[in-house]
Amino acid sequence: PKVLIFDDSTSAVDSATESTIREGLASLKDVTKIIIAQRVTSVMNADQIIIMEDGTIADSGTHEELLGQKGGYYQLYTGALELD
């Protein structure tokens, strides 16, 4: 396929399984992958991360860019923000 969409595919798996899933996705070349996730580790290697809040785009960038902004993504990554 040219496009794969994963809707929260890692939410119910342990860290080892999540790592295996990420490695498998990384091995797929020439495929656009859209990953909807609550875990930062599921998306931190993505080319582009989009943060949604209340149905709108709150922020976007790479993992490093979003950490540098010290906003909501940074808070999620450092454990300072709890999800509902």
C-alpha positions as CSV (number, residue, x, y, z in Angstrom):
1,P,0.0,0.0,0.0
2,K,1.0,3.6,-0.5
3,V,-0.7,4.8,2.7
4,L,-1.1,3.0,6.0
5,I,-3.2,4.5,8.9
6,F,-2.7,3.2,12.4
7,D,-5.3,4.4,14.9
8,D,-3.8,4.1,18.4
9,S,-2.3,0.7,17.5
10,T,0.2,0.7,20.4
11,S,-2.1,1.8,23.3
12,A,-2.7,-1.8,24.6
13,V,0.7,-3.3,24.1
14,D,3.8,-3.5,26.4
15,S,6.9,-1.6,25.6
16,A,8.7,-4.5,23.9
17,T,5.8,-5.1,21.6
18,E,5.6,-1.4,20.8
19,S,9.3,-1.4,19.9
20,T,8.8,-4.3,17.6
21,I,5.9,-2.5,15.9
22,R,8.0,0.7,15.5
23,E,10.8,-1.3,14.0
24,G,8.4,-3.0,11.5
25,L,7.0,0.4,10.5
26,A,10.4,1.9,10.0
27,S,11.3,-1.0,7.7
28,L,8.5,-0.1,5.3
29,K,10.0,2.2,2.7
30,D,8.1,4.3,0.2
31,V,4.9,4.1,2.3
32,T,3.2,7.1,4.0
33,K,2.3,6.1,7.5
34,I,-0.2,8.1,9.5
35,I,0.0,7.1,13.2
36,I,-2.6,8.3,15.7
37,A,-1.1,7.7,19.2
38,Q,-1.2,8.7,22.8
39,R,2.3,7.5,23.5
40,V,5.1,9.9,22.6
41,T,7.4,6.9,22.0
42,S,5.1,5.7,19.2
43,V,5.6,8.9,17.1
44,M,9.0,10.3,18.3
45,N,10.8,9.1,15.1
46,A,8.2,10.5,12.7
47,D,9.1,13.0,10.1
48,Q,6.3,15.3,11.3
49,I,4.3,15.2,14.5
50,I,1.0,17.0,14.8
51,I,-0.5,17.7,18.2
52,M,-4.2,18.0,18.3
53,E,-6.2,19.7,21.1
54,D,-9.9,20.1,21.0
55,G,-10.1,19.2,17.3
56,T,-7.5,21.7,16.1
57,I,-3.8,21.6,15.4
58,A,-2.1,23.0,18.5
59,D,1.5,22.4,17.3
60,S,3.6,20.5,14.8
61,G,7.2,19.7,14.1
62,T,9.8,17.0,14.7
63,H,10.4,15.4,18.0
64,E,13.4,17.6,18.6
65,E,11.6,20.8,17.5
66,L,8.6,20.1,19.8
67,L,10.8,19.3,22.8
68,G,12.7,22.6,22.2
69,Q,9.4,24.5,22.4
70,K,8.7,23.1,25.9
71,G,4.9,23.1,25.3
72,G,2.4,20.3,25.6
73,Y,4.5,17.7,23.8
74,Y,7.4,18.4,26.1
75,Q,5.2,18.0,29.1
76,L,3.9,14.7,27.8
77,Y,7.4,13.5,27.0
78,T,8.7,14.4,30.5
79,G,5.6,13.0,32.2
80,A,4.5,16.4,33.5
81,L,1.1,16.2,31.8
82,E,-1.4,13.5,32.5
83,L,-3.8,12.4,29.7
84,D,-7.6,12.3,30.5
